[in-house]
Amino acid sequence: MPEVRFQGNPVLTVQHAGGWVALVGIPLSQPLGQTQAELRSTTGAPLALPFQVTGKDYVTQYLTVAPKHVDLSERDLSRVRAEQVRIREAFSVFSPELPNTFLFVSPVPGVRTSSFGSRRFFNNQPRNPHSGMDIAAPVGTPVRAPAPGLVVNTGDYFFNGKSVFLDHGRGLISMFCHLDTIDVAEGDQLQTGQLLGRVGATGRVTGPHLHWSVALNTALVDPALFLQEP
Ligand SMILES: [Zn+2]
């Protein structure tokens, strides 16, 4: 298996048509223009794999949430900083197994919003763009594994609420947020369709829904890329 890195992180590579393809996740913060991944070789310097990043326009959303989730207290701020480390660690997991599939099943049947990438104002203050897919559903709706995966982290986070992280293999990681209950534990191996938790309204939300993020080489990408068109 060739070892490819992008911004220092290992990249998912898959055999295809007699060669290898690198599936590189591009973060929303990536500047437009030329950039490169690097192919590690056992002899000599890494080989550059250059490519162009082109732009995409995203909408702007204005949301109203509890003030404590926008103007953070000192205590909440230090909590968030510690949680960011744990979240980064969960997204940095890179297991050698190839994902079982790249065609995911929706984790919740419901109205999918296409708000990935939208610029967001919480209580009229600008915040990071939306880095996942929101699916509206009532509290208690089962959330199911969209593909086989290993539970690598669970927790109750300040912004994300009760969350589950699933490692699908080679840096392809799902995160499910704002859960009412978590029904799995770290180390559980889930098959497609297995219950992992229930929809809730924990963390920074305007109402009950599932927030689903998908990471490739630690970059959050649009989960819709892995779903069949409805
Ligand atoms: Zn969301």
Boltz pocket constraint, residues with backbone or C-beta under 6 A from the ligand:
constraints:
  - pocket:
      binder: B
      contacts: [[A, 130], [A, 132], [A, 133], [A, 134], [A, 210], [A, 211], [A, 212]]
      max_distance: 6.0
